[in-house]
Amino acid sequence: MDAIVLAAGKPGPSAPLYALTRGDPKALLKVGGQTMLERVVSALADAPSIQRIYIVGLEYSSRSGRPITCLADQGGLFSNGMYALKRAAADQPSAGQFLITSSDIPALRAEMVEWLIGQARGYDDDIFYNVISKEIMERRYPGSGRTYVRLKGQEVCGGDLIVVSARMIKEKEDLWRGLFAARKNPFRLAALIGIRTLILFLFRQLTLDAAVAAVSSRLGIRGRVLLCPFAEMGMDIDKPDQLKILDRDLSPR
C-alpha cells in the first residue's frame, strides 16, 4: 500500500504553536531530537506493507529504502490530499487502497501502521477511520488535551491515519469536498449527514456503530470506524503542552 503524508501545514499567528514555528511548517518541529516528519516517515518506511511514500508540502530525502516522492503544496489541506491521491493512483493504477496520515504524530510506529493496514486489507469499504477511547488516550498521555466526541456510552477522539479506496478518488471527489467544507459548520454538516443523525449525536443518543451506519447510508458510501488500541495514532501536536508531553516521552533516556 502507498502512503501519503500531509506536511504542508503552517500555524498562523493566532495558532498556539506559532511562537515555536514562526511561519515554518509544523512538521519541522523537533520532538525527541528529530523532526516530526522524520519520525512519521521512519515509521512508514519500517512498515513492511508500505511500498511508496508521497510527501506533500516539503522536500525530504531518506535512506530508508522506500521510494519517496515529494509533491508541492497545493494551497490547502483538501487540495493537497486530493492532489497526492490522484498522483499515487496515476502511478499505481491497479492499487485499491491508499493510506493518508498527518505529519504531526511523532510517536507513530511501524506496528501501528501495520495494524491499520491489516484492518483494511481484504475489505471493499470506501474509507477506514480510527478512533481512540478517552480511557486509552488518557492512560497513555495524561492531560493530553485532546477533544473528545461524546457518544452513547463512550467518549472518543479521532486518529490521524485513514485508509481510503481508489474508488473514493475516482467517483467521490465532490463528496470529499463537501465534507471538508462543512466540517466546522453544523448547518452544512446537517444537510450532508441528515438532521436526525445530527440531533441524536447532539443529545448523545448515538452509538458509534449507529453513527457509522447512518452517515454511510446518507452519503452513499461504505465506511468503517475502527476502535484503535494505540493512543499514539491520535496524539497529534497542536499546542505547546502536547509538544512537551511527546518531547519528554520520545527523548532518549
C-alpha positions as CSV (number, residue, x, y, z in Angstrom):
1,M,0.0,0.0,0.0
2,D,1.2,3.5,-0.8
3,A,1.2,6.2,1.9
4,I,0.6,9.9,1.7
5,V,2.0,12.3,4.3
6,L,0.4,15.7,4.6
7,A,3.2,18.0,5.7
8,A,2.4,21.5,4.4
9,G,0.6,22.9,7.5
10,K,1.9,26.2,8.8
11,P,0.4,27.5,12.0
12,G,-0.8,31.1,11.6
13,P,-0.1,34.0,14.0
14,S,-3.1,33.2,16.2
15,A,-2.2,29.5,16.5
16,P,-0.8,28.2,19.8
17,L,2.4,26.8,18.1
18,Y,3.2,30.0,16.1
19,A,5.7,31.2,18.6
20,L,7.7,28.0,18.0
21,T,7.3,27.7,14.2
22,R,7.4,31.3,13.2
23,G,5.9,30.6,9.8
24,D,7.6,27.3,9.1
25,P,5.7,24.1,8.6
26,K,4.7,22.4,11.8
27,A,6.2,19.1,10.6
28,L,9.7,20.5,11.0
29,L,9.4,20.9,14.8
30,K,11.8,18.7,16.6
31,V,10.4,16.1,19.1
32,G,12.9,14.0,21.0
33,G,15.7,15.2,18.8
34,Q,14.1,14.5,15.4
35,T,11.6,16.4,13.3
36,M,8.0,15.1,13.4
37,L,8.2,14.5,9.7
38,E,11.3,12.3,10.1
39,R,9.6,10.3,12.8
40,V,6.4,9.7,10.7
41,V,8.3,8.8,7.6
42,S,10.6,6.5,9.5
43,A,7.5,4.7,10.9
44,L,6.0,4.3,7.5
45,A,9.3,3.1,6.0
46,D,9.7,0.5,8.7
47,A,6.2,-0.9,8.0
48,P,6.5,-3.9,5.6
49,S,3.2,-3.3,3.9
50,I,4.2,0.3,2.8
51,Q,5.6,0.4,-0.7
52,R,5.9,4.1,-1.7
53,I,5.7,7.3,0.3
54,Y,4.3,10.6,-1.0
55,I,5.1,13.7,1.0
56,V,3.0,16.9,0.2
57,G,4.4,20.3,1.0
58,L,8.0,19.6,1.9
59,E,11.2,18.4,0.3
60,Y,12.6,15.3,2.1
61,S,15.2,12.7,1.4
62,S,15.8,9.4,3.3
63,R,17.9,6.3,3.1
64,S,15.0,4.2,4.3
65,G,14.9,2.2,1.1
66,R,11.3,3.1,0.4
67,P,10.8,5.3,-2.8
68,I,9.8,8.8,-1.7
69,T,8.1,11.3,-3.9
70,C,7.8,14.9,-2.8
71,L,4.9,17.0,-4.1
72,A,4.4,20.8,-4.0
73,D,2.0,22.4,-1.6
74,Q,-1.3,22.9,-3.5
75,G,-2.5,25.6,-1.0
76,G,-4.9,23.8,1.3
77,L,-5.5,20.5,3.2
78,F,-8.2,19.3,0.8
79,S,-6.2,20.3,-2.3
80,N,-3.0,18.6,-1.0
81,G,-4.8,15.4,-0.1
82,M,-6.6,15.1,-3.4
83,Y,-3.6,16.0,-5.5
84,A,-1.5,13.4,-3.8
85,L,-4.2,10.7,-4.0
86,K,-4.6,11.4,-7.7
87,R,-0.8,11.2,-8.3
88,A,-0.5,8.0,-6.3
89,A,-3.4,6.5,-8.2
90,A,-1.9,7.5,-11.6
91,D,1.4,5.9,-10.6
92,Q,-0.3,2.7,-9.4
93,P,-3.5,2.3,-11.5
94,S,-4.1,-1.2,-10.0
95,A,-3.9,-0.1,-6.4
96,G,-7.2,-0.5,-4.5
97,Q,-6.4,1.4,-1.3
98,F,-4.2,4.2,0.0
99,L,-3.1,5.3,3.4
100,I,-3.2,9.0,4.4
101,T,-1.5,10.4,7.5
102,S,-0.8,13.8,9.1
103,S,2.8,14.7,9.8
104,D,2.3,15.7,13.4
105,I,2.0,12.3,15.2
106,P,5.7,11.7,16.0
107,A,5.0,8.7,18.3
108,L,3.7,6.7,15.4
109,R,5.4,3.3,15.0
110,A,5.5,0.7,12.2
111,E,3.4,-1.8,14.1
112,M,0.6,0.7,14.3
113,V,0.7,1.3,10.6
114,E,0.6,-2.4,10.1
115,W,-2.4,-2.7,12.4
116,L,-4.4,-0.3,10.4
117,I,-3.5,-1.8,7.1
118,G,-4.3,-5.2,8.4
119,Q,-7.8,-4.0,9.5
120,A,-8.4,-2.7,6.0
121,R,-6.9,-5.4,3.9
122,G,-9.3,-7.7,2.1
123,Y,-12.3,-5.3,2.6
124,D,-14.0,-3.2,-0.1
125,D,-15.2,-0.3,2.1
126,D,-14.6,3.2,0.9
127,I,-12.9,4.6,4.0
128,F,-11.4,3.2,7.2
129,Y,-11.2,5.7,10.0
130,N,-10.0,5.0,13.5
131,V,-10.9,6.5,16.9
132,I,-9.3,6.2,20.3
133,S,-11.2,6.0,23.5
134,K,-10.7,8.6,26.2
135,E,-9.6,5.9,28.6
136,I,-6.8,4.6,26.3
137,M,-5.6,8.1,25.4
138,E,-5.5,9.5,29.0
139,R,-3.9,6.3,30.3
140,R,-1.0,6.7,27.8
141,Y,-0.9,10.5,27.8
142,P,-2.4,12.0,30.9
143,G,-3.5,15.6,30.3
144,S,-3.3,15.1,26.5
145,G,-5.5,18.0,25.7
146,R,-7.5,16.0,23.1
147,T,-11.0,16.9,22.0
148,Y,-13.4,14.1,22.6
149,V,-16.7,13.3,20.9
150,R,-19.4,12.1,23.4
151,L,-21.4,9.2,22.0
152,K,-23.8,7.0,23.8
153,G,-21.7,5.0,26.3
154,Q,-18.3,6.3,25.3
155,E,-16.0,9.2,24.5
156,V,-13.6,9.0,21.6
157,C,-11.1,11.2,19.7
158,G,-10.1,10.8,16.1
159,G,-7.0,9.1,14.9
160,D,-4.7,10.8,12.3
161,L,-4.4,7.9,9.8
162,I,-7.1,6.7,7.4
163,V,-7.2,4.3,4.6
164,V,-9.3,5.2,1.5
165,S,-10.3,3.2,-1.5
166,A,-9.3,4.2,-5.0
167,R,-13.0,4.4,-5.8
168,M,-13.3,7.4,-3.4
169,I,-10.7,9.3,-5.5
170,K,-12.3,8.5,-8.9
171,E,-16.0,8.7,-8.0
172,K,-16.4,10.7,-4.8
173,E,-14.4,13.9,-5.1
174,D,-17.4,16.2,-4.7
175,L,-18.4,14.3,-1.6
176,W,-14.9,14.8,-0.1
177,R,-15.0,18.5,-1.0
178,G,-18.4,18.9,0.7
179,L,-17.4,17.1,3.9
180,F,-14.3,19.2,4.2
181,A,-16.1,22.4,3.6
182,A,-18.8,21.5,6.1
183,R,-16.6,20.2,8.9
184,K,-16.9,23.3,11.1
185,N,-20.4,24.4,10.0
186,P,-23.2,22.4,11.8
187,F,-25.9,23.5,9.4
188,R,-23.9,22.4,6.3
189,L,-23.0,19.2,8.1
190,A,-26.6,18.5,8.9
191,A,-27.5,18.9,5.3
192,L,-25.0,16.3,4.4
193,I,-25.5,13.7,7.1
194,G,-29.1,14.3,7.9
195,I,-30.7,16.4,10.7
196,R,-32.0,13.3,12.6
197,T,-28.5,11.9,12.9
198,L,-27.2,15.2,14.0
199,I,-29.8,15.6,16.7
200,L,-29.2,12.1,18.0
201,F,-25.5,12.9,18.2
202,L,-26.0,16.3,20.0
203,F,-28.2,14.6,22.6
204,R,-25.7,11.7,23.0
205,Q,-28.2,9.1,21.8
206,L,-26.0,7.8,19.0
207,T,-23.7,4.8,19.3
208,L,-20.6,4.5,17.3
209,D,-22.0,1.7,15.1
210,A,-25.3,3.6,14.6
211,A,-23.4,6.7,13.6
212,V,-21.3,4.9,11.0
213,A,-24.4,3.2,9.6
214,A,-26.4,6.4,9.4
215,V,-23.7,8.5,7.8
216,S,-22.6,5.8,5.4
217,S,-26.2,5.3,4.2
218,R,-26.8,9.0,3.9
219,L,-23.6,9.7,1.9
220,G,-23.8,6.6,-0.3
221,I,-20.5,5.2,0.9
222,R,-19.3,2.2,2.8
223,G,-17.4,3.4,5.8
224,R,-15.8,1.6,8.7
225,V,-14.7,3.1,12.0
226,L,-12.2,1.1,14.0
227,L,-11.6,1.3,17.7
228,C,-7.9,1.8,17.8
229,P,-5.8,0.4,20.7
230,F,-2.9,2.8,20.1
231,A,-3.1,6.3,21.7
232,E,-0.1,7.3,19.6
233,M,-2.1,7.3,16.4
234,G,-4.3,10.1,17.7
235,M,-1.7,12.1,19.7
236,D,-1.0,14.9,17.3
237,I,0.7,18.2,18.3
238,D,-1.4,21.3,18.1
239,K,-0.3,23.0,21.4
240,P,3.0,23.6,23.2
241,D,1.9,21.4,26.1
242,Q,1.4,18.5,23.7
243,L,4.8,19.1,22.3
244,K,6.3,19.0,25.8
245,I,4.5,15.7,26.6
246,L,5.8,14.0,23.4
247,D,9.2,15.5,23.6
248,R,9.6,14.1,27.1
249,D,8.2,10.8,26.0
250,L,10.4,10.4,22.9
251,S,13.7,11.8,24.2
252,P,16.5,9.3,24.7
253,R,16.7,8.0,28.2
